[in-house]
Amino acid sequence: MQLAQEPLVPGVERDAPAQELLEGVSSLIRAVRCVEHRHLALDGGLRRADASVLKVLLRDGEQRGGELAAKLGVDASVVSRQLTALEADGLVSRRPDPADARVGLVSLAPRGQAQLEALYASYTQNLRAALADLDDDALLAAADTMQRIAHAITDVTRSARRTPPVPSTGDR
């Protein structure tokens, strides 16, 4: 791949490797969203945000709505509305928290798990077909690299939120 020599944004110093990585990640996100959109539309109405809720419940088990919201990086009111719709569709179930009856615990219903598993089985099939020229080792290496990048970005973002801004020389 030939790297462009011109900056992507005028006036911003060119860091070709970092900017190429950013472009690659953006392209990958768009491609994945296209696949998701096609499959979610065929699925009968399960939205990406709903699939994200179901995936967290599958991975982490029963939990409070507030915990779920924190893991998804959204406001608790957003998750509350989603959970109401998902419960009405039979995809999640709620029960009072024995430790605090004012709070509910949410779990993935069997129907929600079945729908999520079918969706991801289809994703996996399509990904395998699209990447047929890559063997398992290449796929695992790519997955490892993407996870390391995601964790590094998340760690930097998390520490930036905790670190108070340093006043610039003009602020003194």
Secondary structure by P-SEA (a helix, b strand, c coil): ccccccccccccccaaaaaaaaaaaaaaaaaaaaaaaaaaaaaccccaaaaaaaaaaaacccccaaaaaaaacccaaaaaaaaaaaaaaccbbbbcccccccbbbbbbcaaaaaaaaaaaaaaaaaaaaaaccccaaaaaaaaaaaaaaaaaaaaaaaaaaacccccccccc
